[in-house]
């Protein structure tokens, strides 16, 4: 298989993969070898390689996937099986920039060499996928991309949160989310949302993907947020905000650290285990308490110490009786 040329790879492997996802190669919604420099994406006039090649000017998109109205919704950059898909990522980003200049929006990219497929979204996050997405799925993804709002620009309601430090903490979390971080379960201490809610609260961050299933969930046992856990919510830690700074740091390192020890404050739980527990997301269901080492003293030593204490007590009573007489 590794001896296939790029043309053979496309015909024997990539084309069938596209067909399996509902894309009819040579059909109305799949354009091959499209020149992004000379095509007009706004009027949907696509110029192909058959129009000729102007050296040092032209470049060509391997596959341009179109929506039902024939607007671009994805780019597929293909390489032969013996070449890493990463080799085509810079090219694909250049093609996407050409398209973006005309339509004003970034569209998704697929990188493939026939053996593997990678999906790159509009925030340049890359992940492995089994196959390219269908036209329907891509239409929905692109529509959501256009509607996406930056969490950093979210307005914080003053009637719910009015403390300066608390507002700063929320802004830090929103900025963290805006960077693309999604998967986490933060189990907060009882009282964090007092006086609005006195029950223990959990915050779940997750990513909805088109094909990749969730394999594990990251839990964190949050015990403090920098304020007292009573109705007054008095500031007590305005530097680290309790566990908040640690949560942000650990979340970034979740795949680099050992998150298997369930006696710690943060750990992973396999998806299947959560499913087997009837979707219970309570951290105490999975957390293991660290056993404290108990130092057992010899019985003789304990008895001798007790005798001494009893003797001292009796002597005290005798002295007290003498004083009364």
C-alpha positions in Angstrom: 0.0 0.0 0.0 2.9 2.4 0.8 4.0 2.2 -2.8 0.9 3.9 -4.1 1.3 7.3 -5.8 -0.9 10.2 -4.7 -3.2 9.7 -7.7 -3.6 6.0 -6.9 -4.1 6.7 -3.2 -6.9 9.1 -4.1 -8.6 6.8 -6.5 -8.3 3.5 -4.6 -8.7 4.7 -1.0 -9.7 8.4 -0.5 -12.5 8.5 -3.1 -14.2 5.4 -1.6 -13.9 7.0 1.9 -15.7 10.1 0.6 -18.3 8.0 -1.1 -19.0 6.2 2.2 -19.6 9.6 3.9 -22.2 10.5 1.2 -19.9 12.5 -1.1 -20.2 11.5 -4.7 -16.8 12.1 -6.3 -17.2 13.7 -9.7 -20.6 14.9 -8.6 -22.0 18.4 -8.1 -20.8 18.8 -4.5 -17.2 17.5 -4.8 -14.8 19.6 -6.8 -11.2 18.4 -7.5 -8.1 20.4 -8.2 -9.7 23.8 -7.7 -7.6 26.9 -8.1 -8.4 29.1 -5.0 -6.5 32.0 -6.5 -8.6 32.4 -9.6 -11.9 30.9 -8.5 -14.7 33.2 -7.4 -16.2 31.6 -4.3 -18.8 34.3 -3.8 -20.4 33.8 -7.3 -19.5 30.1 -7.1 -17.4 30.1 -10.2 -14.8 27.4 -9.7 -11.7 27.3 -11.8 -10.0 23.9 -12.1 -6.6 22.7 -13.2 -8.0 22.1 -16.7 -7.9 25.9 -17.2 -4.1 25.8 -17.2 -1.3 26.4 -14.7 0.4 29.7 -14.1 3.7 28.9 -12.4 4.5 30.6 -9.1 0.9 31.9 -9.0 -1.6 29.1 -9.0 -2.2 26.4 -6.4 -4.8 23.7 -6.3 -7.2 22.3 -3.6 -7.3 18.5 -3.9 -11.0 18.3 -3.0 -13.3 21.2 -2.3 -16.6 20.0 -0.6 -19.7 22.1 -1.3 -22.9 22.7 0.6 -26.3 22.2 -1.2 -26.2 25.8 -2.4 -22.7 25.1 -3.8 -20.8 27.3 -1.2 -17.5 25.8 0.2 -17.9 24.0 3.5 -14.7 22.0 3.7 -11.2 21.4 2.1 -9.6 17.9 1.8 -5.8 17.9 1.5 -4.6 14.5 0.2 -1.2 12.8 0.4 0.0 9.4 -0.8 0.0 6.7 1.8 3.8 6.9 2.4 3.6 10.6 3.4 2.5 11.9 6.8 -0.7 13.9 6.7 1.1 16.7 8.6 3.0 17.5 5.4 -0.1 18.9 3.9 -1.4 21.0 6.8 0.4 24.2 5.8 -0.9 23.9 2.2 -4.4 23.4 3.4 -4.3 26.4 5.7 -3.2 28.5 2.8 -6.1 27.3 0.7 -8.5 28.1 3.5 -7.1 31.6 3.8 -7.8 32.1 0.1 -11.4 31.0 0.6 -11.8 33.0 3.8 -10.7 36.2 2.0 -13.7 35.9 -0.3 -16.5 34.4 1.9 -15.4 35.9 5.3 -15.4 32.7 7.2 -13.0 29.8 8.0 -14.1 26.4 6.8 -13.0 23.0 8.2 -10.0 21.1 6.8 -9.6 17.4 6.4 -6.0 15.9 6.2 -5.6 12.4 4.9 -3.2 10.0 3.3 -5.8 7.3 3.0 -4.7 5.5 6.1 -5.7 8.2 8.6 -8.0 11.2 8.6 -7.6 14.4 10.7 -10.1 17.1 11.1 -9.0 20.8 11.7 -11.7 23.2 12.9 -11.9 27.0 12.6 -9.9 27.4 15.8 -7.1 25.2 14.3 -7.7 22.3 16.7 -6.8 19.1 15.1 -8.1 15.7 16.0 -8.3 12.2 14.4 -11.5 11.1 12.9 -12.5 7.8 11.2 -13.9 9.4 8.0 -14.8 12.8 6.6 -18.1 14.2 7.8 -21.2 14.1 5.7 -22.6 17.2 3.9 -25.4 17.5 6.5 -23.0 17.3 9.4 -20.6 19.9 7.8 -23.5 22.2 7.1 -24.5 22.2 10.7 -20.8 22.6 11.9 -20.2 25.6 9.6 -23.5 27.1 10.7 -22.5 26.8 14.4 -19.1 28.2 13.6 -20.7 31.4 12.2 -22.9 31.8 15.3 -20.1 31.1 17.8 -19.5 33.8 20.3 -16.3 34.3 22.2 -16.9 33.4 25.9 -14.6 36.1 27.0 -17.1 38.7 25.7 -19.9 37.2 27.8 -21.6 39.7 30.1 -21.4 38.8 33.8 -24.6 39.6 35.6 -24.1 42.0 38.5 -27.2 40.7 40.4 -25.6 37.3 40.6 -21.9 38.2 41.1 -20.8 41.6 42.3 -17.5 41.0 44.0 -14.4 42.2 42.1 -12.3 39.1 42.8 -15.2 36.8 41.9 -15.7 38.5 38.6 -12.0 38.2 37.9 -12.1 34.5 38.6 -15.0 34.0 36.2 -13.2 35.9 33.5 -10.2 33.6 33.9 -12.4 30.6 33.5 -14.1 32.1 30.4 -10.7 32.8 28.8 -9.7 29.2 29.5 -12.8 27.9 27.8 -12.3 30.3 24.8 -9.0 28.5 24.1 -10.9 25.4 23.2 -10.8 23.5 26.5 -14.0 21.6 27.0 -13.8 18.3 28.8 -14.0 18.4 32.6 -16.1 17.8 35.6 -15.5 20.2 38.5 -17.2 19.1 41.7 -17.7 22.1 43.9 -18.0 22.3 47.7 -21.4 22.9 49.3 -21.9 26.6 49.7 -20.0 27.8 46.7 -23.2 29.4 45.3 -24.7 30.6 48.5 -27.0 32.3 49.2 -28.5 31.3 45.8 -28.0 27.6 46.3 -26.9 25.7 49.3 -26.5 22.3 47.7 -23.2 20.8 46.4 -22.7 21.7 42.7 -20.9 20.2 39.8 -19.8 22.0 36.6 -19.5 19.8 33.5 -17.5 20.9 30.5 -17.8 18.7 27.4 -17.1 18.5 23.7 -19.7 17.3 21.3 -18.0 15.5 18.4 -19.4 14.1 15.2 -17.6 10.7 15.3 -15.2 10.3 18.2 -16.8 8.8 21.3 -15.9 10.0 24.8 -13.5 7.7 26.4 -13.0 9.2 29.8 -14.0 12.1 32.0 -11.7 14.3 34.1 -12.9 14.9 37.7 -11.7 17.5 40.2 -12.7 17.6 43.8 -13.1 21.4 44.4 -13.2 22.2 48.1 -12.7 26.0 48.1 -13.2 29.0 45.8 -11.5 31.6 47.9 -14.6 32.6 49.9 -16.1 31.3 53.1 -18.8 28.7 52.4 -21.5 30.4 54.4 -24.1 33.0 53.4 -21.7 35.9 54.0 -19.2 34.6 51.4 -16.3 36.5 53.0 -13.1 36.6 50.9 -10.4 34.4 52.5 -8.0 33.7 49.7 -7.7 36.4 47.1 -4.5 35.1 45.6 -5.2 31.5 44.5 -9.1 31.7 44.9 -9.0 28.4 46.8 -8.8 25.6 44.2 -9.6 27.7 41.1 -6.0 28.4 40.0 -5.0 24.8 40.6 -8.0 23.6 38.6 -6.9 25.7 35.6 -3.3 24.5 35.9 -4.2 20.9 36.3 -6.8 21.0 33.5 -4.1 22.1 31.1 -1.9 19.2 32.2 -4.6 16.6 32.5 -3.1 14.4 29.8 0.5 14.9 31.0 0.0 14.1 34.7 -0.8 10.8 36.3 -4.6 11.0 36.7 -5.1 7.4 37.7 -4.8 7.8 41.5 -8.4 8.3 42.7 -7.3 9.3 46.2 -6.1 12.6 44.8 -8.2 15.6 44.1 -8.2 15.1 40.3 -8.4 11.9 38.2 -9.9 10.3 35.1 -12.9 7.9 35.1 -13.6 5.7 32.0 -16.8 6.4 30.2 -17.9 2.8 30.5 -17.6 2.9 34.3 -19.8 6.0 34.4 -22.3 4.3 32.2 -22.3 1.1 34.3 -23.1 3.3 37.3 -26.2 4.6 35.7 -24.5 7.9 34.6 -23.8 8.9 38.2 -21.5 11.9 38.0 -21.0 12.3 41.7 -17.2 12.4 42.4 -17.7 10.5 45.7 -18.9 7.6 43.7 -15.5 7.1 42.1 -13.1 8.8 44.6 -11.1 6.6 47.0 -10.3 8.0 50.4 -6.7 7.9 51.3 -6.2 5.7 54.3 -4.5 7.3 57.2 -1.8 5.2 58.8 -2.8 4.4 62.4 0.0 3.9 64.9 -1.1 1.2 67.3 0.8 1.2 70.6 1.4 -1.9 72.7 -1.3 -2.7 75.2 1.2 -2.9 78.1 2.3 0.7 77.4 -1.2 2.0 77.3 -2.1 0.2 80.6 0.9 1.6 82.4 0.1 5.1 81.2 -3.5 4.7 82.4 -2.2 3.5 85.9 -0.1 6.6 86.2 -2.9 8.9 85.3 -5.3 7.1 87.8 -2.7 7.2 90.5 -2.2 11.0 90.0 -6.0 11.4 90.0 -6.4 9.5 93.4 -3.6 11.5 94.9 -5.4 14.7 93.9 -8.6 13.5 95.6 -6.6 12.7 98.8 -5.1 16.2 98.8 -8.5 17.7 98.2 -10.0 15.7 101.2 -7.2 17.0 103.4 -7.9 20.6 102.5 -11.6 20.1 103.4 -10.9 18.7 106.9 
